[in-house]
Amino acid sequence: MNDCLVVIPARLASTRFPAKVLATLRGRPIVEWCRRAALAARVGPVVVATDHPKVAHAVEYFGGEAALTPASLASGTDRVWAVARARRARFVINLQGDEPLIKAATIRKVAELLRDRPDADIATAIVPLADRKRYRDPNIVKAAVGADGRCLYFSRATIPYTRASTNKTVRGANQRRFQHVGIYGFRYPALRRFVELPPSPLERLECLEQLRALEAGMTIFAVKVNDRTVAIDTPGDMARAERTLQNA
């Protein structure tokens, strides 16, 4: 799959956890964990798109390729586009730089989903979400997904919400809860269209940029995986990632 480019946006600043992409997990920065997973997926070249020389130097220290992008860019996807528009790969994978435990197989499955579904503008991944505490956590992004894998909505709220009166009548109601994994695969024209769209009302409300695509009528399909994913949003997530590695 050499028609695919993986770009990892890695901004140094972060409101809840400054410089989180450089936080060290077992001797390697978080962004390096993500880069190695992308390399292991073997879907195409891997580039880290950053706004700061510190991140670029950390990536290059481990032998990776980094691209400095303007600090003024509003989102990670804008940073991805800044790299992708010069390369014009058929498919572009936006792998978040704060998902250190993502599996190479998941990255590959997202790329394969784009190849297999010509009706998908965007591909992503979801994992079953059985833990009730995490299901209620607004830092965990939930996905409502149709039977065909098409994503209907994303939210920080508890979706789908199961009323007590329907819980016993709807078969598998508790099995429809999914956590969204921080990865997006775009067809090149879909990525270009996405970054040209203004932020949408739902996107602003939820602080989830994938809602911009849904509001514009773009299709997002998800592949279900079994990753024990840990997005690094707070210092406490580092300890949870370490515990996950110990229990793997």
N, C-alpha and C positions, 0 to 999 in steps of 0.2 A: 504494500500500500504506500507507494512513493509519491502519490498525488495529494498527500496530506501534510499540513504544517501544524505543529503544536507550539502555541505561544503561551507562556506562563506570565501573566501580569503580576508584578511584585512591587507594590508601592511601599516606600519606607515608612511613611507616616500612617498611624492608625489611632483612632480616637480611644478605643478601649484597651489597646495593647500596642503601644508605640514600638516600632521596629520589630514586629512579630515575625516577619519573614526571615529575620536573621537570628531569631531565638534558636538556641542549640538543643537538639534532641539527639542524645547518644553521639555527641561529637560532630554532628552535621547540622547546618542551618535548615530551618523548615523548608525554605525554597529549594534546597538541594535534594531533600527527600522527594519533593514533587518532580524535580527535573529527572532524577534517576528512574522514577516510575515511568515517566514519559519515554525515556530512552529504551527502557525494557519493553515497552509496548511495541516498539519497532513499526510505527505507522508512518514515520517521516521525520524530518529535521525538527529539532527542539530549540527554541529561543526563549530566554527570559527577558521580558519587556519591563523595564524599571524606570523610575524617575530620579534615581540617586546613584552616584558613583560607588557608594559603599556596597550596595546590593550587587552592582555590576562586578566589582572586584571580588566579592565573595563567590559569585558564580564562576568567574574566570579562574579563581584559585583552584577550583575542583575540575577545571578543564572544560567548562561549559561556555556556551555562547550567550552573550547578553547584548541587549540593544537599549541605549538610553533614549527615552521618550520624554516629551515635554511634561513638566510638573503640572502644567495647567489643565491637562486632560481630565475630564470629569469622572471617568469610570475605567474599570479594568478592561471592558470591551473596547473602549476608545483606544486604550493602549495596545490591545491586540491588533486592532485595525491599522494602527500606525506602523506596525511591523508587516502585517499581512498584505497591505496594498502594494508593497514593493516586490512581493514574491509571487502573488497571484496563483497560489495553490488552489486546486479544485475544492478541497475541504480544509477548513481551519478549525483546530481544536483550541478552545479557550479553557485551559486548566488552571484553576485558582491556585495561587501560590501559598495558600494556607491549609491545604489538604494533604498533610504529610503521609497519611496511611492509605491513600488511594492505591488500588491495585493496578498494575500494568494491564491486566486482563480487562478491567473496567474501561480504561482509556481505549483499548482496542475495540471493545464491544460498541462504544459510542461511535467510533469511526465506521465500523461495519454497519451499524444501524443507518447511517447516512447513505451508505452505498446501497443497502438493501431496500430502502424506502424513498423512492424519488419524490413522494408527496411530503417528505419532512423538510421543512426549512431549517430546523434546528433539532439536534439530538442531545439528550442528556441522560442522567442515570438517577435511579432511586433505590433506596434500601427499605425493607420492612421496618416499621417503627412500633415495636411492642411495648417498650418501656413507657409507662404512664407519665412518669416525671418528665422525661424528655419530650413526650408528646405535648405537654403543657408549656414547655420552655419556649419563650418567644425568640430565643437565639437559634432555635432549631427550625429550619424552613421546611414546611410540610408541602406535599404535592397531592392534588386530587387527580386521579388518572383513570381514563376510560378503559374498557375491556380490550381495546385494540392498542393500548399503550399511549394514546394521545393525551397530552397533559391539558387538563381543563382549567386548573387554577393552582397558584402557589400562594402560600400565606405563612405568616408567623403565628397565626391563630390555630386552634385545634380543628383542622379540616381532615376528612369530613367529620362533622359533629354528629355524634350518635345519641339521639334521645333515648331515654330509658324505656319508653313505650315501644320503640321500634327495635331495640337492641336484640330482642328475642325472636323477632320476626324476619329481620333481614339477614339472610344467610351469609356468613363470613364478614359481617360488618366490621369487626375488629381487625380483619385481615386487609382492609382497604386503607390502612394508615401507612404512609410512606414518608421517609425523610429524603429531601432532595440533596444530591451530591453536587459539590461545586465544580461541575464540568459542563461545557457546552460545545457541541460540534456544529459548525455552520457550513452551509454551502457558501461559496464565495459571494454570489450575488445577494444572498440573505444577510450576510454580515455587513455588506455595504449598505443595504437598505436599512438595517437596524440602526447603525450609527448615524444615519442621516435623519432618523426620526427624532422628534423632541421627546424628552421625558414625559410619560403619560400620567394622568391623574392617579390611577391605581399604583403605579410605580412609586410615585411620590408618597402615597399614603403608607404603603407597606415597606418602602425602601428596598424593593426587589426589582431589579431592572428587567428580568425576564417577563414581567407583566407588561412591559412596553410592547414586546413582540405579540403577546396574546391580544392586547387591545387593538393592535394594528391588523389583526386577522392572520398573523403568521402561525404556522403549525409547529408545535414542539412535540416530539415523541420521546418516550423514555424507555430505557432498557432496565429491567430489574436485576440487581446484583446483590451480593451478600457481603460486601465490604463492611468491616467494623470501622466506619469512617469517624474521624474526629477533626472537625474544622477548628482551627486555632483562632478564637476570637478574644479570649481573655487569658491571663496567666494561669488560671485554674485548668484551662484546657490542656496545658502542657503536661500537667500531672496525670490527667486522664489519658492522654496519648501514651505516656510511659506505662501506665497500668495496662492499657490495651496491648502494648507490645509484650509485656511480661506474660500476659495470659494467652498470647497467640500460639 
